[in-house]
């Protein structure tokens, strides 16, 4: 080790609390929040939806429709191709790693711009992540963590530890799917680019019939993503912005 950088800007957000806070803020501004409802079909003037608890279907009418459905966006609007990418985190106990006053950035062997992050939490847990693996076929509602992801993260972590962490030391794991926009023209010629090499920048797209879609992006840019999507809706449908 020849040097290091100590900072406090990478602290994780409780994503569940963030979603709840945004929904409550929207409701306070007059929004109607519907949970456990699946969008089946979108048009510029509304959506066909299904209540996942009762199975009842119905129509929602709207002046503007914004498709912000992540990895499912391509199934609701024609012409949008998504390359889902699985990101896995492991959950370890801090006592298996020793005292960690700060997080670690561990270079992935053989890569020039990929790292595994070791992020200590305030409750004695440590998150280790994350992977970048393409997901083919049907998109699961809850992505599962394969043993290959766990083995990869443990191998990278072990490359910098005197005493490697064992599989039995993993007390949990979770994964999410990145909605990466596939921008390759037409059919792929030759090997498709790795999901790790696809841009994380978000994109706001407007379909020929006026549905606004926002895809890509990251948690850290969610406010800018929302702003750009709303700006596109206001411009496309000539709305009056408050």
N, C-alpha and C positions, 0 to 999 in steps of 0.2 A: 504494500500500500504506500503510495507516494503522496497522497493528498486526499482531501474530502471537502464536502460542502454540507453545512448544517442549515436547514431551513424549516419553516413551519407552514408552507403554503400548500402542501399536498394532503391535508387531513381529509379523511373520507366523510361524505355526507350520508346520513341515514336516508336511504332512498325511499323507504316506505313512508317516513314522516314527510319527506319532500313532496311526494305525490299527494298525500292527504292535505298538506298545507296549500298546495296549488288548487286542489279541488274545492277546498273550503273558501279560498279567496275568490275563485270563480263564482261559487254559489252566492257569496255576499254581493257580487256584482250583477246578479240576476241570472246566472247560468243554471240550467237544469242538468244535474249529474245523474247519469244512469250507469249502474254497475252490473256486472255479470250479464252484459248484453253484447252480442256478437254482430258485427256488420257483415251482411251477406252480399250486398250489392250497393254500389254508389252511383249516383248521377249528380249532375250539377245542381239539382233542385232537392236532393234528399237522399235517403238511404233506406234500404230494406234491412230490417234488424230481426234478431231472434233472442228472446229471453232464455238464457241458458239454464235457468232453474225450472221454468214451466214449459218450455218448448214453444210458447206462443210467439207468432211472428206478426210484424206490423210495419208500417211505413212512417218515417219521420220526414217532414217537409222543412226545408231551410232555404234561405236566400243564397247562402254560400256553403259549400262542403269542403272541409280540409281533411285530407287523408294523412293522418299522423300515426299510422298503425305499425310502424317499425318493419320487422321482417315479413309481415303479411301485406305490406303496401302493394306489391306487385300483383297479388291475387285479387285486388279490388279495382285497379286501374290498368287498362291495357297499355302496353308499350313501356312499362317500367320493369326493369330486370334487377333483382336484388341478389347479391352474393352473400348469404348469411355466413357469419364467422363466429365460432364458439370461443368465448373467453372464460376460462376456468380459474377459480381461486381455491386454494387449500386453506383450511383452518388448523392452526397448530396452537399448542400451549407454549407460553413464553418460557416456561422452565425447561423445555426441551432445547432451547436455543441459547439460554443464558441471558444476562441483562442486555437489553437493546435500548439505548437512549435515543436512537434515531432509526429511521428506515434504511434499507439497503437497496441499491441498484446493482443487480448482478448481471453482467453481460452474458448473453446466450452464446455458448461456444460456436464459432464458425459464422456468426452473424455480425454485421457492422452497425446495425441500428436497432437491435432488439434487446430488451432487458427483462429480467424477472424482478419484480418488486417484493420486498419483505417489509410489511407495514405493521408495526406493533400497535395494538389498541389499548385503551385505558383499562380494560377489564381482564387483562391477562391473556387475551387471545392474540394471535399473530396471523395476518393474512399473507399468503404467498401466491402471487399471480403475475401475469396471467398468460394463457395460451392464445393462439390465433389459428384455429383449425376450420377449414371449410365444412359446411354442413350441406349435404345433398339430400334430395328426396323431400318427404313431407316435413313440415316445420312443426316441432312439438310445442305444446303450450308451456311445458316445463322441461327445459333441456336437461338431460342426464349427463353426469360426469363419467367418462370412460376411464379405465385404468391407465390407458396410454397417456392421458393428460396428467394424471397424478404422477406417473413415473417420470415424465418429462420435467415437471416442475421440481421434483425431488432430485433429479440428476443435476439440473442447473444449480439448485441451491447447494447441493453437496460439493460442487466444484470449488466453493470458497470456504467451506467449513472444515475445521480440524476433525470433528466427529460428525459424520453425515446423519441426517434425520432419516429414520426408518419409516416404512409404510405404516407400522402400528402406531406411530406418533401422530398420524393424521387423524384428527378428531372430527373433521367434517370437510365438505367441499360443496361448492355451488358454481353455477355457470349461467352466463347470459349470452344472447345472440346479437351481434352487431348487424344492423341493416345497411350493409355497404352497397352503394350504387354501382352496378355493373355498367361501365361506360364503353366497353369494347364494342366496336361496330359490327352489326350483323352476327353471323356465326363465327365462333372462335376459329382462327386459323392457327394451328399448332397448339402448344400448351397455353392454357389460360394463365394470367398472372396470379401469383399467390395472393390470398386474401390479406396477408401481412403487408403486401406492397400496394394495396388499393388505398386511395386517399380517404382520410377520415373527415374531410370537409363535407358539410351538409349541402344539400341541393334542394331548391324549391322549384317544382315543375308544375306546369299547367297543362292539363289534357285538352284536346280539341273541343270538348263540350264544357270546359270550365271548372273541372275538379282540381283543386290545389293539393299537391302532394309534397310533403317534406320528408326527406330521408337522409340517412347518413348522420354525421355529427357525433357529438360526445356530450356526456353529462355536463361538462364544464362550459359548454357553449349553448345550453338549452334556451337561455333567455334570448340570445341572438337568433337562434333558429325560429323561435316563436315570433319574434319581431319581423323577420323576413317573410314568414308565412302569412302573417296578418297583413303586411304591406302588399304582398302579392294579391291577396283576396280583395283588399280595398281597391287596388288599381284595376284588377280584372273585372270586377263586378260593379265598379263605380259607386262604392259605398261611401257614406259619410263617416269619417273617422272621428271618434270622440276626443 
